């Protein structure tokens, strides 16, 4: 527990974990797959139905996906804890003339509300600016939208679409968002 229940003694403080932002390494792949699935399954139900969460999570459990994306030239920034274990990440596609796509932003549920999304988005912005991208853009879930808005992204429009899962077409939505850099 982070509190001291004896009133005569000073209140104990919760230890603050420190994090650092670093680049992806291949041995992070399993952890990233687990972070995405845990975030979707444990936080997703706050805004999405059980069927939507199941369809969404089913698309994110393969660790090889991350290795292949980096080998294709994409960039993954990791928020790692004091033991250098990944706690959150963002995946950026190769910057192009029209901008840089933020494809993933996931935080392990045990590490939310600690500013990791803001740190990762700030690092993504530095990366995009260094690449002279005119904008950053993403498709943010209902749950990630506030983090992107705090980082200066604006909603372009709501995207309603379907995900094929377990023999069914599951309706779901997210938001097309962007942040101008130029």
C-alpha positions in Angstrom: 0.0 0.0 0.0 1.1 3.5 -0.6 -0.4 5.1 2.5 0.4 4.8 6.1 -2.7 4.1 8.2 -1.3 5.2 11.5 -2.5 8.8 12.1 0.3 9.7 14.5 3.0 9.1 11.8 3.5 11.2 8.7 1.8 9.9 5.6 3.9 7.7 3.4 4.2 8.7 -0.2 3.8 6.4 -3.2 7.1 5.6 -4.9 7.3 7.4 -8.3 8.5 5.0 -11.0 10.8 6.6 -13.5 10.6 5.8 -17.2 12.7 6.5 -20.2 11.8 6.7 -23.9 14.0 4.5 -26.1 13.9 2.8 -29.5 12.4 -0.7 -30.0 14.6 -3.8 -29.8 13.5 -7.1 -31.2 13.4 -8.6 -27.7 10.6 -6.1 -26.9 8.2 -7.7 -29.4 6.5 -10.1 -27.0 6.0 -7.3 -24.4 4.5 -4.9 -27.0 2.0 -7.6 -28.2 1.0 -8.2 -24.5 0.7 -4.4 -23.8 -1.6 -3.9 -26.8 -3.9 -6.8 -25.9 -4.0 -6.0 -22.2 -4.8 -2.3 -22.9 -7.6 -3.3 -25.3 -9.1 -6.0 -23.1 -8.8 -4.1 -19.8 -9.4 -0.5 -20.8 -11.4 -1.0 -24.0 -14.6 -2.0 -22.3 -14.9 1.6 -20.9 -15.9 2.7 -24.4 -16.5 -0.3 -26.6 -18.8 -3.4 -26.4 -17.5 -6.9 -25.6 -17.7 -7.9 -29.3 -15.8 -4.8 -30.4 -13.1 -5.4 -27.8 -12.7 -9.0 -28.9 -12.4 -8.1 -32.6 -10.0 -5.3 -31.9 -7.8 -7.3 -29.5 -7.6 -10.2 -32.0 -5.7 -8.0 -34.4 -2.8 -7.3 -32.0 -1.4 -10.4 -30.4 1.4 -11.3 -32.8 4.9 -10.4 -31.7 6.3 -10.9 -35.2 4.2 -8.0 -36.4 6.5 -5.5 -34.5 9.7 -7.0 -35.9 8.4 -6.9 -39.4 7.2 -3.3 -39.1 10.7 -2.2 -37.9 12.4 -4.2 -40.6 10.1 -2.3 -43.1 11.6 1.0 -41.8 9.0 2.0 -39.3 9.9 3.3 -35.9 8.7 2.2 -32.5 9.4 4.3 -29.4 9.1 2.5 -26.1 8.4 3.9 -22.6 10.5 1.5 -20.4 10.4 1.2 -16.7 13.4 1.2 -14.3 14.1 -2.4 -15.2 14.1 -1.5 -18.9 10.8 -3.4 -19.4 8.3 -1.9 -22.0 5.3 -0.2 -20.4 3.9 1.7 -23.3 4.8 2.3 -27.0 4.0 4.2 -30.1 4.5 3.0 -33.7 5.2 5.5 -36.5 5.1 4.7 -40.1 7.8 5.9 -42.4 7.3 9.7 -42.9 6.1 10.6 -46.3 5.5 14.0 -48.1 2.0 14.3 -46.7 3.0 13.5 -43.1 3.9 10.9 -40.5 1.3 8.3 -39.4 1.1 7.4 -35.7 -0.3 3.9 -36.1 -0.2 2.7 -32.5 -0.3 4.3 -29.0 -0.8 1.8 -26.2 0.0 1.8 -22.5 -0.1 -1.1 -20.2 -3.1 -0.7 -17.8 -0.7 -0.9 -14.8 1.1 2.2 -16.1 -1.7 4.6 -17.1 -2.1 8.1 -15.9 1.7 8.7 -15.5 2.2 10.9 -18.6 3.6 8.1 -20.8 1.3 8.8 -23.7 2.3 12.5 -23.6 6.0 11.6 -23.5 5.6 9.2 -26.4 3.6 11.6 -28.5 6.2 14.4 -27.8 9.0 12.0 -29.0 6.9 11.1 -32.1 6.6 14.8 -32.8 10.3 15.4 -32.6 10.9 12.4 -34.9 8.4 13.8 -37.4 9.8 17.3 -37.2 13.3 15.9 -37.8 12.0 14.1 -40.9 10.4 17.4 -42.0 7.0 15.9 -42.0 4.3 18.6 -42.4 1.9 16.9 -40.0 1.2 13.9 -37.8 -2.0 12.0 -38.2 -3.7 9.0 -36.6 -6.9 7.1 -36.1 -7.4 7.3 -32.4 -9.8 5.1 -30.4 -12.4 6.7 -28.1 -10.0 6.0 -25.3 -6.8 7.4 -26.9 -8.5 10.5 -28.3 -8.0 12.6 -25.1 -4.3 11.9 -25.0 -4.0 13.0 -28.6 -6.1 16.1 -28.0 -3.9 17.1 -25.0 -0.9 16.8 -27.4 -2.5 19.2 -29.8 -4.1 16.9 -32.3 -7.6 17.9 -33.6 -10.4 15.6 -34.7 -11.0 15.6 -38.5 -13.9 13.2 -38.4 -15.3 10.1 -36.8 -14.6 6.9 -38.7 -17.2 4.1 -38.6 -16.0 0.8 -40.0 -16.2 -3.0 -39.5 -13.7 -5.6 -38.3 -14.2 -9.2 -39.4 -13.9 -11.4 -36.4 -15.2 -14.9 -35.5 -17.3 -15.1 -38.7 -19.0 -11.8 -38.0 -18.6 -8.2 -39.2 -18.2 -6.1 -36.0 -19.0 -2.4 -36.3 -16.6 -0.1 -34.4 -15.3 3.5 -34.6 -12.3 5.7 -34.1 -11.3 9.3 -34.9 -9.2 10.6 -37.8 -7.0 13.2 -36.0 -4.1 15.3 -37.1 -1.6 17.8 -35.8 0.0 20.3 -38.2 3.8 20.7 -37.8 4.5 23.2 -40.5 
